Amino acid sequence: MLSLTKAPEQGRESPTLVVLTTALQLGLVVLVWLIALIPAALAALTVVTVKGVRAAWRARPRSSSRVDPD
């Protein structure tokens, strides 16, 4: 018959080890998310910056080098 309790040779896990392992796993998940999001954020920032520079360049009044005859 199967027993639902732990075998006697298995010791109890250390609470410190459980907390440390959980913290490391959470840190790894955060690191993977940051590695995935940083390139996308930089690409979006580049697109916004380029569009802003183009709009500013088009809106800037251009000085004419030729003189109109009076």
KAMOFEN-V430917 format. One record per pair of residues at least 24 apart in sequence whose ideal C-beta (glycine too) atoms are under 6 Angstrom apart, sorted by the first residue. I is the first residue (numbers start at 1). GAP is how many residues later the second one is. Records with the same first field share a line. If there is no record, write none. Layout:
I=GAP / GAP
//
This chain:
none
//
